[in-house]
Amino acid sequence: MKGVCLKFYTEEFQKHHGYLLYEWLLEFAKKHGIAGGSVFRTIGSFGRHGVLHEEHFFELASDVAVEISFVLERDRVELFFSRLKEEKLNLFYTLSEVEFGFLLPSSLEEPTP
């Protein structure tokens, strides 16, 4: 199938409605019918302001970037964006065309509850 990979980037400890933003985004996406999502933690990054964020061995609480990724159908993106805009979130994102699918027979694709 053809679709898109939607990625958001934020700081690890950024919060929204009292939750870590990446956790909130995963729950929000799930609630709005996105089939799956993943969060990846960086070991170093910098953004548009040029501030370097790195993880160091002796730091107990570094604030590195996280990437929150979703793969979804192209027609679902605008609806998802409109719902996120209602939340007044200013998030940096990337959107890339992807091909996706399953290697297993269709009877094994969906997990049983």
C-alpha positions, 0 to 999 in steps of 0.5 A: 500500500502507498501512504505517508510517514509522519514524524514529529520532533520535540524535546523529551520532557515537553508536556501537554495537558500534564503528560509527556508530549510524546505519550500524549501524541501516541494516545491522541493518534490511537484515539483518532484511528491511527493504526500505530506509532513509535517514539525514538529517543536521540543521543544528540540533536540540535534544532532551528535555534542551534542549541546542541542537546546531548545525552551524557553518562553522568546526567540524570535528566538530559533533555534530548529530542524524541521522534514520534513516527506514524505510518498512515494513509495520505487521506488521513493526514489532513484530518489528523492535522486539523485535530492537532491544530485544535490543541494549539500545538506548535510541532515541527514535522516531516511527511514522506511518501512510503510504501507499507504492508505486511509479510504475513497472510491476511488472516494473521495481520490483525491481533486478536483481542 
